[in-house]
Amino acid sequence: MDIVRIVVLLLHPLLATGLLGWIWWQYSWRRKSHELKGESRKKALSQHEKYGNRLIWSAFFVICVAFLSRAFVGWRENESILTSLIPQSLHGFMGPIGFVLLFLLARMGRRARDARNEGEKFAHHALKHGRAADLIVVLAFLHAFLGFLYIFTVL
C-alpha cells in the first residue's frame, strides 16, 4: 500500500466534495431570490454573481488536480504520463464535459445580468440560467456518485 499514491489520488475527491457543497450553496440562490427583497436581495445577487465566477475557476482547478494526480501516479508507476491522462471511466470523461456545461451556465447568467443592467427584459435569460442550473446540479451529483464508485477501482 503506497501512502503517497493514496494521498495524491484522494486530493481530487476531497477538493471535489468541497466544490460540490459550493455548487449546492450557489444553487440555493433560486430559493433565496424569492425570499429576499430590496437592498438585501441586490447584495445577495451581487454575491451570487461574484461567487459564480469564482466557482468556474475553482472547478477548473479541481479538474486540473484530477489530471495532475493521475499523471503523477502514472509517472510513479513507470507508465506513460500521456496515457495516464486519458480518462478510463465515464467519471473521467464527464469532468471536462461538466466544466464546459458549467462555463455555459455562467455565460447564461452573465447574459441575464447584462440584460438586467441595460434595462432590457431578462426574465427569459434568468429562466434559462435556472433551468440549466437544475440540470447541472443533477449531473454534478451523478458525477460525484460515479467518482465515489471509481475510487474503489483506483485505490
N, C-alpha and C positions, 0 to 999 in steps of 0.2 A: 504494500500500500504506500504509494508515493504521496506524501502530505502536500508537497508543493503543487503537484498536479491537481489535487482535490481543491486546494485553496484557489488556484488560478481559475479552475472551471466553475467554482461557486461564486466568483465575483459577479458574473453576469446575472445569475438568478437573484442574488441579493440586491443588486442595483435595480434590476427589473421589478422586483417586488415593491421597492420604494416608488418607482416610476408608475407602476400600476395604481398604487394608492393616490399618487398625484393626479393621474388621469381621472380617477373616480372623483376626487375632490374638485377638479376642474369641471367635470361633467355635472356636478351638483349645482352648478350655476343656473341650470334650467329651472330648478325648483326655487332657488333663491331669487331669481329675477322676478318672479311673480309676487313674492312676499315683500320685497323692498320697495320703497317709494322715495322720491325726491333726491336729495343730495346723497343719502346713504346708498341709493341704487347707482347713482353716477360713479361714486367712488368704487363700489364693488365691481361695476362694469369695467372701469379702467384697470382694476387689479386683475380681472378675468382676462382682459386682452394682453396685459403685460406678462402674466404667468403663462398664457397660451404660447407666446413666442418663446419663452424660456423652456417650455415643455418640449418644443421641437428640438432645440439644441441638446437637451438632456436625453431625449430618445436617441438622437444621433450618437451621443457619447456612449450610451448603454449598448447600442448595436456595435459600435467600434470595439468596445471591451469584449463583446462576444467573439468577434472575428480575431482580435489580438490574442485572446486566451486560447482559441483553437489553434492559431499559428504557433503560439508558444509551446503548447502541448505537442503539436506535430514536430516541432524542432527538437524538443527534449526526447522524443521517441524516435528520432532519426528518420522521420518521414519527410516527404516533400512539403514545404510550407505552403506552396500554392495549392497542392492537392488537399491539404487540411482546411483550406479556406472555403472549399466548395461545400455547401450545405449537404448534410447527409440525411436530413429528415424534413418532413413537412414544416416542423417548427423553424428550422433554419431558413427555409425558403420564405416563410411568412414574415420574418423580421424586416427585411428590406422592403417588401411589399407593404407591410403595415406602416413603415416610415413614410413611404410615398403617399399613402392614404391620409396619414396624419398631417403631412405637409399640405395636401389638397384641402383638408378640413380647415387648417389655419388660413389658407388663402380665401376660402369661403367666408370665414369670419372677418378677414380684412376687407373683403368686398362689402359686407354688411356694415362694417364700421365706416368705410369711406362713403357709402351711400347715405348713412345717417348723418355724418358730418357735413355733407354737401347739401343737406335738406331734401334729398330725394326719397322716394319710397324705398324702404329697406326691409319690409316685413318678409317678402319672399326670399331675400338673401338670408335673413336670420332663420327662417323656417328650414331652408335647405341646409344651413350650417347645423341646426339642431338635429335634423334627420340623419345627416352624415355622422354626427357625434353618436347618435344611437347605434348606428352600425359599427362604428369604430370601437365603442366600448364593448360590444358583444364580441367582436373579433379579438380585441385585446385580452379579454378573459379566456377565450378559446385558445389563443396563442399561449397564454400563461399555463393553462392546463396541459397543453401539448408539451410545453417546456418542462413541466413537472414530471411528466411521464418520461421525457427524454433524459432527464437527469439519471434515471436508473440504468439507462443503456450506456451512458458515458462514464459514470463513476463505477 
